[in-house]
Amino acid sequence: MRVLVQRVSQAAVEVEGRTVGEIGAGALLLVGVEEADGPDDIVWLARKISQLRIFNDEAGVMNRSLLDCGGDALVVSQFTLHASVKKGNRPSYSRAARGEISQPLFDRFVAELAATLGKPVPTGVFGADMQVSLINDGPVTIWLDSQNPE
């Protein structure tokens, strides 16, 4: 699984002009699933994201996590995170898992993150055409890949 984590002061996702998920301060998570992903990837990412120290403490140092500061998370599916532009100018999405594989894994990731954070986690609508708005705080943007943890 690939996750683009963006620290935000607010974020929302709309489908057909209707807000389906929104948060205040916290993290917007764009999530892409590939065929090789499984339960271990879900658990690792949920723990890593909930404990990632990207929020400022009283001294202005990024030393607090979503768990520490009680921040929210908004999760949006995004298969394009698995784009390959190695050949030509049209991205290939062959590494992205098909919907029947990726949607259950995406849903399990959201459930695991909600359990880890101890609160509901709003999402977009899987497979829908979504408009995502955010105010990136910092900006802080971090790339995580469970198949290549660094």
N, C-alpha and C positions, 0 to 999 in steps of 0.2 A: 504494500500500500504506500502510496505517496500522499503526503499531506503538506500543503502550504499553509503555514501558521502566520496570521497577521494580527499583531496586537492592535486593538481598535478602541476608540472611545465610544463608538456606536457602529452597528451594522444591521442591515436588513436585507431580506430577499423577497422579491415580488414575483408572482406568477399571474399572468393575465390581468395586471393592474391591481391585484389584491396582495397585501402583505401576508406572507405565510410564516415568516419567522423573523424575529428581531431581538437584538440585545443592546444593552448599554455597554459599559466598559468590560472588556474581556478579550476573547480571541475569535476571529473568523477563521474557520478551518475549511479549506478546499481539499476534498478527498477524492483520490483516484484509486481504483482497484484493478489489479491485474490477476490473471489466472493462477499464478503461483501463490497468491495470498491465502492465509488461513487464520485459525484461531490465535496462534502465537503472535502473528503480526498485529492483530486487533488488541490483544492485551498489552503488548509492548508499547504500541502507539498511545493508547489511552493513558497508561501510566506516565509515559514520557511527556505527553502534552500537559497533563494535569500538574506535573511537578516541574515543568520547564520554567526556570527563573528568568522571566522576561518583563516583570513588572517592577516598578521602582519602589524602593523602601523609603523611609523617612529622610534618608540622606541623598535621595535621587539616584541610587545605584540599583541596577536591575538585579534584585536579590530576592524577589517574591514570585511565587507561582500562582496559578489560578486558584489552587487550594488555599494558599496563604491569604490572598486578598479577596476571596469570595467572588471572583470574576465569573462572567458567563461565557459560554461557548455557543457559537452558531455554526452548524455543519452543513456544507453544501457539496453535493456530489459533482465531480468534474473529471470526466474520462479523459479530457484533453491534457491532463497532467502526464499522461503516458505517450504523448506525441513524440514521434521520431522524425527528425528533419535531416537525417543522414544523407538521403538521396533526394535530389530535386527540391522543389519549392512547396510541394503539397505535403503537409504532415501526414504521416501514417499513424494510425491508432491501433495497430495490430496487437500491441502488448496490453491494451486495455481489455479487461474481461467483459464478456457479453452481459447484458442486463440480467439474465436469469442466474448468473453467477455473482455479479457484482452487487446487485440490490440486497440479497440476504446478508452479504458480508458488510455492506455499508450500514444496514440496519443493526447488525450485531455490534459494529463499532460504536454507533450512536448510543446503544443501550449500555455498552461497557463504559463509555465515557460518562454517561449520566450516573451510573452506579459509582464510579470512581469519584466524581465531583459531588455526589449526593444531592443532585438537583436535576430537573428536566433540562434537556438540551434541544432547543428548537432546530429545525432543519428547513431546507428548501424542499422541493418536490422532485423526487428521483426521476430523471429522464425528461423533465419539463424544460421548456425554454424559460430561463430565469433571468431576472435583472437583479444584480447584487449591488448594493450601495454600502459604502463604508467610509469611515474616517480612520485612516491608518495612523495610529498614535506612535510617534517617534520620528520617522517610520521605523517599525520593527517588523521584519518579515523573515521567517526561517523555514527552510526546506527540510523535510524529514522523509526518509525512504526506508521502510522496514526491511527491504531486500538488500539495502546497502547502508546499515547504520554506521555513522561516523562518530 
